[in-house]
């Protein structure tokens, strides 16, 4: 009885250090979360995936009834605030507004300083899950529809001086209305002129451009365009184009497909930091046509343009959008005419399978 009569325990007083004048000041309970809403206003429905830097849930906003994606920011080893990768993602996404870029709606918080969630627009599918579970592959018209949307999103990013640096099928989401959105900006970076050195350990191996594999420190939008070539080829072939098991194997697969690079086709190639560590096989031929014997001349031209060894000569998103490949039959289908699919990601406990294993390999950096 005595316990029941006790008033509810008051939260511990939060005190912050003054920047000027010294001393501390108390933070009233109603101001603890700042202007952020509480994550308690969202009902978690199920876990739908794991991004580069956080777990993602499907959730319902109890205030509006809207279904959203709730991404928990990883704080594994952080003692001094939010990880730099998450700060980059938040800063970039708050500035970006485009139909083909996933939308960051707001940042919400839990009871602890390390409980931070990003509230994103919800998409029913990711392309990796779709590719693993589809009964019949995408038609060429549907592939064109998907890639055109990716290119429009990328053109917007690159015009705003942002390199995504982790494009792959598992980071492409699709709504039930056929709208494709680029997601997971944990590795994205803004770049300026002149280009500053960045770590080459970015982009998942199967989608990693040759200049990254050979140790370049100057990264351009060309690394995203190489990944687009890999995604386009994967959608057309219904399987990953260059599924390397290591960096050496990845380079070898690229050389087998495109021929051995040299100074003539790639000025500066011989000066790349890691070139001396590899003995590249002598392979004088481009085998794209053998890999895709049924693809039109325009389609092969586009793939070759995306797979130029020299990043300076590689296709831009704008170049690709003008490609005659998208103007010939079969014409790209309209997004709203894309088929709808079962929501595989919403199964609470999906059985382990070869498909799941393949998707895991596809997703690892």
N, C-alpha and C positions, 0 to 999 in steps of 0.2 A: 504494500500500500504506500509505504514511504517513497519507494522508487517511482511509482506512478505519479506522485504529487510533485516530483522534481521538475523544474522547468527544463525545456530543451536546451542541451548544452550549447553555449555560445561558441561560434567559430573562433579559433585562435586569432588574435589581433595581428594583422599583417602590417609590418613597418618597412618603409623604404628609406634608403639613405639620401639625404639632400645633396644635390650637386654643388649648391652654393650655401655658404654659411655653416656647414657642418650639421651634425645631429641627424635625427630621423623624424619621419612623419607617418602617422597611421593612415591606412587606406580603408575607407568605409566598406562594409561588406557588399553594398550594392554596386561598388565601383571595381570590385576585384577582377572581373572579367573584361574590364575596359569596355569597348564598344562591341565586343564579340558576343555572339549568342552562345548559350551552353549546348554542349552535345546532347544533353538530356532532352532537348527539344526534338531530337531525331530518334525514330524507332529503327534499330538495325534489323533488317529482314534476313539477310544472308551474306556470307563472304563470297565475293565474285572474282577475286584475283589478288595478285601481288605485284605492285609496280617496282621500279628500280629502287625506290626509297620508301615504300610503305605499303601496308595492307589495305585493300579496297573492299568496302561493303556496299551492298544495295540497301538503301534506307528510305524511310518516309519522314518528310518534314511534317511534324504533327500540327504546326501552325497553318500550313497551306495545303496539306495532303499530297504535295508533290513528291514523286519518287526521284531520288537523287543518288549519286555515287558519293560515298563518304570515305575519304582516303586518310588513314591515320599516319601522321608523320613519324617516321622512325627516330627514336632518340636514344639508341642503344648505348652509346658511349659519351653522350653529350652532358657536360656539367655546366656549360656556360651559355645556355640558350639553344636556339633552333640551329640545326646543322646548316652549313652554307649551301648545300645542294637544295634543301627545302626552301631556304630563303630565296635562292635564285628562281626556283619553280614558281613560288608565290608571286615574286616581283614581276616575273615575265608574264605569267598568266593573267594577272590583274590588269595588265596593259592591253592584252590581246583580245580582240573581238572579231571573229570570222566564222562563217557557217561551218567551215571544215577544220576548225580548231576546237578542242574540247573546252567548255566554258567553266572557269572558276567562279562560282557564285559568291562565296564568302568563306571566311576562316572561322571555325568555331572551336571552343575550348572545353576541356573537362575540368575536374576538380583539382588536378595537379598541374604544376607548371609544365611538365613534360607531356601533358595530354593535349595535343593539337591536331585538328582535323581539317582537311580541305573539303568543302562541299562543291562537287562538280556536277555538271549536267549529266544525266544518266543515259547511257547507250546500251541497248539490249544485247549487242554482240561484240566480240572482238574477232578479228579475221583469223587469228591462229586457231581459236576454238572452232570456228566455222569450218576451216579447211580440214580439221581433223574429223569432223562429225558429218560433213555433207554427204548425202547419198549420191548426188551427181555434181561434178565440178562446175564452177562458174563458166558460162558461155563467154565467147570472146567479146560480145557486146556488153556483157556485165563487167568483165575485166576492164574494158575501156572506161566504163562509167565510174568504177572504183578509182582507177589511176588518175583520171581527170580531176576528181575531187581532191585526191592527195596532192596533185600538182598545184591546184588553186590554193590550197592551204599553205603549201611550201612557198609559193610565189609571195604570198602575203608575209610569211615569216622572214624570207630572205630580203624582201624590200624593207623590212623593219630591222635589218641587220642582226637577225637571230639565226643561229645554226642549231638544229635539233640535236644532232649527234647520237641519236639512238633510234633511228627509223627501222622498223621491222614489222612483220604482220601482226605480232601480238600487241603492238602499240598503235594499231589502227582500229578504231571502234566504228560500229555501224548501228544506226537506229533502225527500228522496224519500218521507217519510211525511206530507207535506202540512203540516208545521209551519212557519209564517211567523215570521221573526225580524227585528226592527229592528236595523240594523247601522250602522257608520261614525259614531262619536261624536266625530269630530275638531272639530266646531263646537258640540257640546253644551255647555250651561252650567247650573250650578246657579243658582237665583234665590231671592231672599228677599223679605221685606216690611220696608220699602217697596222697590219695584222700583228697581234702579240703572240708569243709562244704559248701553246697549250699542251697538256699531256696527250700523247697519242693513244693512251689506253681507254679509248671510247669506242662506241658502236659495237654491238654484238658481233662476234667473230664472222658468222656467215654473211653479214651485210657490210663488212668493214672494207673500206677502199684500200687499194694497194699502197698509196702514199702513207697511210696510217700504219700498215703492216711493216713498212720500210722505215718507220721512225720519224716522219716529218713532224716538226713542231709548229708549223704554220698551217692552220686549218682553215679551209674555205667552205663555202656552201656546196662545193663539189663533193664533199663527203656524204652529204644528204642525197645528192643526185645519183651517186653510185648505188646507194641503198635502194633508191627508187627503181633502178635498173634490176636489182636483185629481186625486189618485190614484184615488179611487172613480170619477170621471167618465171617466178614461182607461181604466180596466178595462172600464167599461160601453160606451164608444164605440169601443174598440179602437184609439184613437189619442190623442195628447196633447190636452188640452182647450184650453190657452192657450199655444201655442208661440210666444211673442214673440221677436223678433230683437233687441230693445233694451228698455231700461226704459220709454221713451216708448211703444213699440209694445205692451209688456206691459200698461201702464195702459189703453191704448186698447182692447185685446182684452177686458179686464175690464169696461170701461164698455159696450162693444157687447153683452156677454153679460148684464150685470146692471142696466144703467141707470146714469145719472150720480148719484154720491153728493152729498149735501147735508147741511146742519146738522141738518135734521129727523130724518133716519134715522141720522146719524152725528155726534152732538154732539162738537165739538172738531175736526171735519174741516178747517174753514177755517183753523185755527191750525197745522196740520201744516207742518213746515219747508219742504217742497218744493212745496206746493200752488200757490204764486204762479208757479212756473216752468213749469207746464203749463196749456194751454188745453184743458180737457176737452170733448169733443163733447157736445152736448145730446141725450141719448137717454133718454126717460122710461120705457122698457119693460124688464121682465125677460124674457129670451128663453130661459131654461132649458127651458121646456116645449116650445119649438120645436126646441131642440137634442136633446131626448130625448122625442119624442112618444109612444113606446111605454112609457115608464117609469110605474110606478104613482104614485098620489097620494102614498103614503107615501114612495116613493123620491124624488120631487121635493121633498117637505117636508124630507127629510133633507139633500139637496143645498143647498137654500135656507138651511137652518139653518147649514150649514158655510160658506156663502158670504155670511154677514151682513157688511156693511161694517164695522159697529162691533164691534171685538174683544170688547167687554164683553157683547155680545148673542150672540156666536157660540157654537155648540154646543160643549160639553165632551165628552171621551171618554166620560164616564159618561152624558151625555145621549144620545149616539149609541147606546150599548149597549142603551139602553131603547127605541130607535126601533121603531115597529110595522113598519118595512120588513123587519126581520130576523125578524118573527114571521108574515109572510104568505107565501103561495106565490109563486114557488118558495122553499122553505125552504133555509137555508144547508146545504151538504153537510158531512159530517163530514171533518175534516182527513185521516184515513186513507183516505178514499174519493176524495181528489183524484187526478187522473191523474199518472202519472210521465212524465218527458220525457228525451230524450237529454241527456247532460251536455255542452252546447255549450262551456262555459267550459274544459273540459279538453282541447280541441283545441290542440295546441301552436302551430300557426300558422294561424289562421283567415284566409281570404281577405278582402281589403278589399271592402266592399259598401256599397250605399245604406243597408242596415240598420245597419251599423257606424257610418256617418256620422251617422245619426239618433240612435243611442244616445249617440254622443259629444256631440251638441248637448244631449241630454236630461240629461247628467251634469254639464255645465259650470256652475259658479256664475255 
